[in-house]
């Protein structure tokens, strides 16, 4: 104003930088909120399958973005938007009550055979196991025999001896409460602090005893299901409730363990549950506004399938929406080598037009493969010389995989990321299918 002395230029510069950063955060939050509302409107139209996990997570993230907008307005114009915060808290309470009321049916079972699992069980066994069970029941596809440990089992374990409360206290002490809206990850906790916290919590979980009721349920389900199979080796796969929701993906952030025997079943179960608190998973939840207390780890116990070949199939090109071809990456042995990228893979591109055909192929020199170890775990083993330059997948098998992928994509209405194996008899088994 005229007659008033100008402030220090550096002070003006600093103030401008703060206001500019705040305005950018406000715009980003507004864009994110609109995107979330658009996703919910699409789900409401019935174009895509979804469950209450999607509703709860999306509402939580939406509330986080709206709070960020309100905070930004308050910083840009102090005192002018006080009423917004009260209105926000009122809406948050009403939405939270609706979400809790419609949280989905819980189960009183600690384990459920995979034969009895379908989409409706996503809220108790996690999306990964729910989809596997549904692929068998609804599409008649081959999936591994096994059972799912429910979220109730995880809750029983974490609630025993005050473990859950102690974890909560450590998270609160470290200021990593995932309910705090509007916080950037850098504002909340440093990388080293987060790493130390992750290690500490995971050690607490893996060293804690499993309640006798849960241990008996795990071993009992294993013995009943595999009584006529001579106690086979199994794979324990993470299947967190809320994992792989529309718009989010926890791929690679939770742990799955291959080639586990009965004696190690309980300990490995604890290791999979502990991976809920991996650094990557904690940071991802923080960035996406997913409350930590909402996350419970379902775990799938699946029989190891003899794998002559294995790999991953994308039912669409993930890098080009206009490209409708399917891509298969295949190796000898278990698909782990494709999933973690440790070995070169054969790559086949399949057309979507009927009749399906292999449009192109790139055959890698495959010197090693991942196979089950003699006792437990997996090892990297040499491929026989005569097979190293030979395709790990025939054209006929590739077409069969493509047909399965189209059936799964049509069923869910979304492009799919599918993990598969082919046994020595040529039978295709689906290990996982999730939105691409």
N, C-alpha and C positions, 0 to 999 in steps of 0.2 A: 504494500500500500504506500501511497505518496507520503513522504515525510518520515517513513520508518526505515531504519538502517537495514541494509541487506545482511543476511546471515553469512557465515563463512562459506565460501564456495565448496569446500570439501564436505561440509555438513549437508549442503544441498545435494551434492553428488551421492553421498551415502544414503540420504533419504530417498532419492530417486531410485537407487538400486533396490532398496528394500521394497518400495511400492511397486516397482516393475516386476520383481520376483513374485510378490504377492498376487499381482494381477494375473500373471501367467499361471500360477497355481489355481487361481479361481477359474480361469478359462478351461484349464485341463480337467478340473473336477466337474465343471459343467458339461464338457464333452463326454466324460466318462459316465456321468449320471444319465445323460440322454441315451447313450449306447446301452446302458443296463435296462432302462425302461423299454427301449426298442426290443431287446432280447425277450423281456417278459411278455410284451405284446405279441411277438411271434410265437412264443410258447403257448400263449392263451388261444391263438388261432388253431392250435392242434397240429401244426406242421411238423413238430419235433416232439419226441418222447421226453418226458421229464418227471422228476419226483419231487418230494418235499425238500430233499437236500438242495436241489437247484433253487427252490423258492427261498429257503432260509438263507443260503449263501448270497444270492442276488440281493435280497432285501438288506442284508447286513452291509454289503459293499455299497449299495445305494445310499444308505444312511451315512456311511463314512464319507462319501463324496459330497453329500449335501452339507454335512457338518463343516467340511473343508471350505465350501463356498461361503457359509455363514461366517466362519472365522476370518476369511479373506475380506469380506465386506466390512466386518468390524474393524479390521486393521486399516482399511482404506478410508473409512469414515467413522471414527470412534463415536459411539453414543447414538448413532442414527438408526441402527438396526437391532436394538436391544430386544424388541418384541419377537424377532425371528427365532431367537434361541428358545424362548418359552414355547413358541408354537412347534418348534422342532422336537423338543422334549415330549410334548403331548403326543405328537404323531409317532415318535419312536416308541413310546409306551404302548400305544394302541396297536401298532404293527407287531411289536414283540409279543403282545398277548395273543394276537391271531396266529403268529408263527408257532408259539408254544402250544396253542390249542390244537393246531393241525400238524403237529410234529410227526405224525405218522405212527402207525401201530408198532409198538414195541413187542418184543418176544420174551418169553420166560425161558427160552432154550439157550444153552451155552454153545451148542453145536447143531448144525443142520446138514443132513446129507445133501450133496449137490443135486441129486435127482429130485429133491423137493423144493429147490430154489428157483425163483423166477424174478421178473422185473419188480414185482410188488415187494420183494424183500431187500431192495436196495438200501433202505434205511437201517437195516439190521446186519447185513453182511457186506455192504459196500458194493459199488457199481461193478467192480471187476468180477466178483463171484456171481453177482446177480445176472450179469450178461452171459456168463458161461453156462449157468443153469438154464437160462432161457433159450440159449442156442440149441441145447440138447432137447428141451421139452417142446419148444415151438417149431424149430426148424429141423429137428432130427439129426443135427450134426454130431460128429464124433468129438467129444471132449474128454479129458482125463477123468477117471473115477476119483472121488474124493468127498470132502465135507468142508463146510465153512464154519469157522469160529466166529460167533456173533459179536456185535458191539457190547452186548451184555457181559460176555466173557471178558472183554477188555476192561469194562467198567468194574467188574468184580475184582479183577487183578489190581487195577490202579487204586481202587478204594480200600484194598486190604492194607492194614497196618498204617494207614494215613499217608500212603505214597502219593496219592493225587493231591492232597492238601500241601504236602511238602514241595511238590513240583510247582504248585501254584504260588507258594511263598517265594520260591527262588525266582520265578518269572517276574513276580511283582517287585522283588528287591532289585532285579536287574532292569526294571522299567521297561519290560518287554510285553506288558499286557496288550494282547492283540485286539482288545476292545477299544483302545485309545484311538479315536478318529482323528484324521487329519495329520497324522505324523508320518513324515518321510522316514525310511529306514535309517538314514544317516543321523537323524535327530534322536532316535530312540536308543541305539546301542551300537558300539563299535564292533568291527569284524572280529577282533581278537577276543573281546568280551563275549560275543555271541558264540564263538567256537568253544571257549572254555565252559560256557553254560551248557552247550549242547553235549559235550563230553560228560560233564558232571551228571546231567539228568539221565542220559543213556546208561551210564554206569549204575546209577541208582536202580533203574528198571531191570537191567540184566542180572543184577546181584540180588534182587528181591525174590523171596520165595513165592511160588505160585500157590494160591489157595487150593487146598486138597480137593474141593469140589470141582474146580476147573481142571486140575490135573487128571482126575478120574474121568471127567467128560472127554478130554482130549485122547487119552490112551484107550478109553472104552470105545470111542468112535473109530479109532484106528483099527482096533482088534476086530470089531464087528464088520467093518467095511472090507478089510483085507484078510479076513480069516482064511479064505480059500485061495489067497495069492501068495502065501508063504512070507508074510511080513515084508512087503517090497520097500524099496527106497521111494521117498516122496519129495515133493517140492513144496516149500512153504512160501506162499505169495502174499504180499501185502494187498489189502483190499479196503483201504480206509473209507469210512462213510464220508461222502462228499468229495472223494477223489474223482478226477476226470469229469467234472461238471461241465455243462455248456459254457465255454469261454474260459475255462481253467484246465490245467493239466499238471498233475504232479509226477509226470513221467520221469523215472530215474531218481526221484527224491526219497522214496521209501525203499526198504530192503526186501528182496526175495532171495531165498536160499535154496539151491538145488542139491539133490542127492542126499537127503537126510534120512537116517534110520530111526527106528522107534526109540532107541535109547536117548537120542538127542532131541527128540520131538519137543519136549517142554522147554528146554533151554533155547532152542532156535525160535520157538514161538515168542519168547521174551525179547529176543534180538529184533524180530520183525516189529513188535510193538514199540520197542525203543526207538526205531527209526522214524517214528512220528516226530521225534525231536532232533532230526538231522538238521544241520545248519541250513541246507538248501530248503527244506520243508518249512522251517520256522520263518526264514526270510520271505519265502513265497506267500505264506499265510499273512504275514505282516503287510506286505505290499498290496495284497488283494483284499484286505479288510475281512479276513476269515478268522473269527474268534477261536482262540486256542481251545477253549473249553467245549467247542462244538465238535472237535475232532476225536473220534474213537476209531481204533484200528480193528477192522475185520481182517481175518487171516484165512486164506484158503490152503487146505492141505490136499494136495493133488498127487496122484500116482505118477512117478516118472515114466514117460513113454519112450520106448526104444527109438532113437532118432537116427535113421540113415542120413536124412537131410533135414535142414530146418532153416527158418528165416522169417522175413517180414514182408507183408504185402500192403501197399497203399492202393486203395481202390480209386483214388484220383491223384493227379499230380499236385503235391502240396505247395509247389512253387509257382503254379500257373493254373488259375481257375478255368481258363478256356481249354486246357488240355484234359481230355476225359480219359486218356489211356491209364491203364493200371501198371504199376511197377512192382516187380518181385525181386527181392535180394535173397540169395540162397547160398548156403554153405554145406559142406559135409558135417555131420554131427549135430550138436545142439545149436539152436538159434542164438544163443548167448553171444557168439562171435559176431553176429550181425548187429544185435542190439547194442553192444558196447563198442563196436567198430574195431575190434582187435585183429580181425583177419580179413583179407580181401574176399569179396563175395561175387558170385555170378549175378548179373543184373539182366532181367528179361522185361521187356515192355510189351504189354498185351493190349490189343485193340478192344474197344467196347462194342463195336458193331458186330452183328451176327452174320456168319458164324465167327466166334472168337478166334483170333489167331495171334501168333507171336510176331510182333512187328520188328523187333530187334533183340539182339542178345549180345552180351559182353561176358565172355567166359574168363574168369580170373584163374591165375595159377595159385592153387590152394595147397600150401605146403603143410599146414597144420589144421587141426579141428579141435573143438571142445567136446569132451566126452566125460561121462561119469567116472569118478575115481574108483579104485578097487574097493575102498571101504565107504567113505563119504566124500562129499564135495565133488568138484570137477577138476579136470586136468587138461592141459594143452598137449595133444598127442599128434605125432606125425601122420599125415595122410599117406596111404600106400602110393608108391610111385606111379603106378598105372592110372590112378584116379586124380592126380594133382592137376592135370590140364583138362580133365574130362568134366562135362557139365554135371553139376550136382542135382539137376532137375531136368527131366525130359519135357519136351513140348507138350505132351499129353498131360503130364502132371501139372504143368503151368496152367493149361487151360482149365483143368479141374479146379485148381485153386482160384482162378479168376471167376469161375461159375459160383463157387462158394462165396467169394467176396461180394459179387453182385446180389446174391440172395440176402446176405447180411445187411448190405447197404440199403436194399429195398425195404427190408424189415424195419430198420431203425430210421430210414429217411435221411441219413447223414453219411458222408464219406467215412471210410473206416481205415484204421491202422490195425492190422491183423498179424498176430504172431502164430506160427504154425510149425508142425513137424510132420514128416513122412516116415513111417516105420519101414523095416526091411521088407514087409509084405506089400508096401505101396499104399497103405491106409493113411489118409490125411486126418490129423488131429488138430483141432483149434485150441491153442493155449490161452489166447486173449484176443478180444476185439473191443476197440474203443473208438470214439469219434476222432477223426484225423484232425 
